[in-house]
Amino acid sequence: MIGLSAIVTGVLFAASMYLLLSRNVQRVAIGFIILSNGVNLLVLTASGLPERAIPPLIAANAEGVYADPLPQAFILTAIVIGLGTAAFLLAMAARTHRELGTDELQEAEWE
């Protein structure tokens, strides 16, 4: 399972880098969103969640390995920050398109 997660993380990083290097503002914003999802998956993969881990707050007498809630809290915080930043990037992309008349930064005429 960790191997599959590592491959998916690598694909997400590669796709996001390809989109971030584009000169299209919308592609850059989508690349950032994919990059934030890839980082979240990387943190979850690196945390090493054991198989059949028990949630730490559910049962007092449960036996077995408990799941570490700290990586999940980091990811939840990163999702909130990523959504706020993505909304800001999309607003900037819409403003750029409205002001310049194009999404391509190469073709834009700067004043």
N, C-alpha and C positions, 0 to 999 in steps of 0.2 A: 504494500500500500504506500509506503514511503517512497519507493522508486517511481511509482506512477505520479505521485504528488510532485516529486522533484522534476519529472519530465514536463508536467503541466506548468509548473512554475517557470521553467526555462522557456517554454513556448510563449507564455504570457510576457516574459521579459523581452524576448526577441521581437514579438509583434509590437510591443509598446515602444521599443527603441526605433523600430522602422517608422512608426507613425510620428514619433517625436522629432525625427530628423526631416520630416516633410515640411514644405513651405506653406501648406494649407493650414489655416488657423483651426478649422474644425477637426482635422486629423490630429493636430497637436493636442487638443483638448481630449479627444477620445484616447489618444496614446497615454495621457496622464491618468485617465480613469483606469485603463487596463494595467498600468504600472502600479497604481495603488492596490488593485486587487491582487496582483502578483506578489507584492510585498506582504500583504496579509496572508496569502497562502504560504509564503516562505516562512513567516514567523510561526504559523501553525505547524508546518512540517518540521521546523527546527526544534520545536518544543518537545517532540517525541512523545506523543500521546500513546500510552500503552493500550494494548487490546483489552477490551472488557473493563475499562476503568470505571469506577463508581464516582458519581458526582459527590463532592465533599460535603454538601449540606442536606442531603436527602434523608439518609438513614443513619441512626446513631450506632446500631449494632451490625451494620453490614461489614462483611469481610472481603478483603481483596485490596487491590491497588486503587488509590484515589487519583482522580484527574487533577492536574494542577490548574487552578483557575486564573493564574496570572497572565499566561499568553492569551487567553480568551478575553480578558479585560483589556489588554493592549490592543488586540484586534478590534474590539468594539469601539475603543477610543479612536483608533486609526480610521475606522469606517466613517465615524461622525466628522472627523477633520477632513477626510477625503471628499465627502459629499459637499461640505462647505466650500472647499477649494475648487471642486469641479463646477459648482454653481457659479462661483466667481469667474472661472475660466470661460464658461459658456456665455456668461453675460458680457465678458470682454470680447469674445468672438462675435457675438451679435452686434455689439457696438462697432467693432471694426468693419464688419460687413456693411452696416448702415452708413458709416462715415466715408469709407473708401469705395464702396460699391462692388467689392470683390473679396473673396476669401483667400486668394493667392497673394502672399506677401511680395512675391517677385514682381507681379504686375501692378501693384499698388503705386499710385503717385503720391508721394509724401509732400506735404506743404512746408 
